[in-house]
Amino acid sequence: MKVVYIVCSYATVWMIYSKFKATYDGNHDTFRVEFLIIPTALLAFLVNHVFAPLEILWTFSIYLESVAILPQLFMVSKTGEAESITSHYLFALGLYRALYIFNWIWRYYYDSFFDLIVIGAGIVQTILYCDFFYLYITKVLKGKKLSLPA
């Protein structure tokens, strides 16, 4: 399964840099990712389960994933609108993370297991999506283009 995941990841990156290269809008892409990478790296260094290199890297990936949507949301807020396919994609990503909540409940109930780092990062990510979910449900599902209120 990991091989499929890695192949899909490489295929996605290849398509971004080749097939869909013309869709990149550098004029609106002004989000500075170092404002996400540096704080999440520091947090992973300070708050982790075991102070070991692989554990710190895993924790960093969890923290970074929780805020990785911010550049896309920043782009939507800067342009004031999003294409239909982009809004569906963002909604699917947010729904994927929101459905993890049921996984956490299941694992706690049946396995007596919970991971505060994963749950905390997942809650942060779900909260970041809440405003987008509202706009998606009130506009896109009614057949309108996603645009931010003026």
C-alpha positions as CSV (number, residue, x, y, z in Angstrom):
1,M,0.0,0.0,0.0
2,K,2.9,2.4,0.8
3,V,4.2,1.8,-2.8
4,V,0.9,2.9,-4.2
5,Y,0.9,6.0,-1.9
6,I,4.5,6.9,-3.0
7,V,3.7,6.4,-6.7
8,C,0.5,8.6,-6.4
9,S,2.5,11.3,-4.6
10,Y,5.2,11.4,-7.3
11,A,2.5,11.4,-10.0
12,T,0.7,14.3,-8.3
13,V,3.9,16.3,-8.0
14,W,4.8,15.5,-11.7
15,M,1.4,16.7,-12.8
16,I,1.7,19.9,-10.8
17,Y,5.0,20.8,-12.4
18,S,4.3,19.6,-15.9
19,K,0.7,19.2,-17.0
20,F,-0.8,21.9,-14.8
21,K,2.1,24.3,-14.7
22,A,0.2,26.9,-16.6
23,T,-2.5,27.2,-13.9
24,Y,0.0,28.5,-11.3
25,D,-0.6,32.1,-10.4
26,G,2.6,33.6,-9.0
27,N,1.1,37.0,-8.6
28,H,-1.3,35.8,-5.9
29,D,1.0,33.2,-4.3
30,T,2.7,35.4,-1.7
31,F,2.2,33.2,1.3
32,R,5.5,32.7,3.1
33,V,5.8,29.0,4.0
34,E,8.6,29.6,6.4
35,F,5.9,31.0,8.8
36,L,4.5,27.5,8.9
37,I,7.7,25.4,8.7
38,I,9.8,27.1,11.3
39,P,7.1,27.1,14.1
40,T,6.0,23.6,13.4
41,A,9.6,22.4,13.4
42,L,10.2,24.1,16.8
43,L,7.0,22.7,18.2
44,A,8.0,19.2,17.1
45,F,11.3,19.7,18.7
46,L,9.8,20.8,22.0
47,V,6.6,18.7,22.1
48,N,7.0,15.1,21.1
49,H,6.5,11.6,22.6
50,V,10.2,10.6,22.6
51,F,13.2,12.9,21.9
52,A,14.5,10.9,19.0
53,P,15.2,12.0,15.4
54,L,12.5,9.9,13.7
55,E,10.0,10.8,16.4
56,I,10.7,14.5,16.0
57,L,10.4,14.1,12.2
58,W,7.1,12.2,12.5
59,T,5.7,14.9,15.0
60,F,6.9,17.6,12.6
61,S,4.9,16.0,9.8
62,I,1.8,15.8,11.9
63,Y,2.0,19.5,13.0
64,L,2.8,20.6,9.4
65,E,-0.1,18.7,8.0
66,S,-2.4,20.4,10.4
67,V,-1.5,23.9,9.0
68,A,-0.6,22.9,5.4
69,I,-3.9,24.1,4.0
70,L,-3.2,27.7,5.1
71,P,-1.5,28.7,1.9
72,Q,-4.4,27.5,-0.2
73,L,-6.9,29.2,2.1
74,F,-4.8,32.3,1.9
75,M,-4.9,32.2,-1.9
76,V,-8.6,31.8,-1.9
77,S,-9.0,34.8,0.5
78,K,-6.6,36.9,-1.6
79,T,-8.3,36.2,-4.9
80,G,-11.8,36.3,-3.3
81,E,-12.9,33.2,-5.1
82,A,-12.0,29.6,-6.0
83,E,-12.8,27.5,-9.1
84,S,-15.3,24.7,-8.6
85,I,-12.7,21.9,-8.8
86,T,-10.5,23.7,-6.2
87,S,-13.4,24.1,-3.8
88,H,-14.4,20.5,-4.1
89,Y,-10.8,19.4,-3.5
90,L,-10.5,21.6,-0.4
91,F,-13.7,20.3,0.9
92,A,-12.6,16.7,0.3
93,L,-9.4,17.4,2.2
94,G,-11.2,18.9,5.1
95,L,-13.8,16.1,5.2
96,Y,-11.0,13.6,5.2
97,R,-9.6,15.2,8.4
98,A,-12.9,15.7,10.0
99,L,-13.7,12.0,9.5
100,Y,-10.6,11.2,11.6
101,I,-12.5,12.3,14.6
102,F,-14.6,9.1,14.3
103,N,-11.4,7.1,14.1
104,W,-10.1,8.7,17.3
105,I,-13.4,7.9,19.1
106,W,-13.4,4.3,17.8
107,R,-9.8,3.8,18.9
108,Y,-10.4,5.3,22.3
109,Y,-13.5,3.3,22.8
110,Y,-12.3,-0.1,21.5
111,D,-8.5,0.1,22.1
112,S,-8.3,2.6,25.0
113,F,-5.8,4.4,22.8
114,F,-5.4,8.1,22.2
115,D,-2.6,10.3,21.0
116,L,-2.7,13.9,22.1
117,I,-0.3,15.1,19.4
118,V,-2.4,13.6,16.6
119,I,-5.7,14.6,18.1
120,G,-4.5,18.2,18.9
121,A,-3.2,18.7,15.4
122,G,-6.3,17.2,13.9
123,I,-8.5,19.5,15.9
124,V,-6.5,22.5,14.8
125,Q,-6.7,21.4,11.1
126,T,-10.5,20.8,11.4
127,I,-11.0,24.3,13.0
128,L,-9.0,25.9,10.2
129,Y,-11.5,24.3,7.7
130,C,-14.7,25.4,9.5
131,D,-15.0,28.7,7.8
132,F,-14.4,27.1,4.4
133,F,-16.9,24.4,5.2
134,Y,-19.5,27.0,5.8
135,L,-18.8,28.8,2.6
136,Y,-18.8,25.5,0.6
137,I,-22.1,24.4,2.0
138,T,-23.9,27.7,1.6
139,K,-22.5,28.5,-1.9
140,V,-21.0,25.6,-3.9
141,L,-23.7,23.0,-2.9
142,K,-26.3,25.5,-4.1
143,G,-24.6,25.7,-7.5
144,K,-22.8,29.0,-7.0
145,K,-19.2,29.7,-7.4
146,L,-17.2,29.9,-4.1
147,S,-16.6,33.6,-3.5
148,L,-15.8,35.3,-0.3
149,P,-18.3,37.9,1.1
150,A,-17.3,41.5,0.3
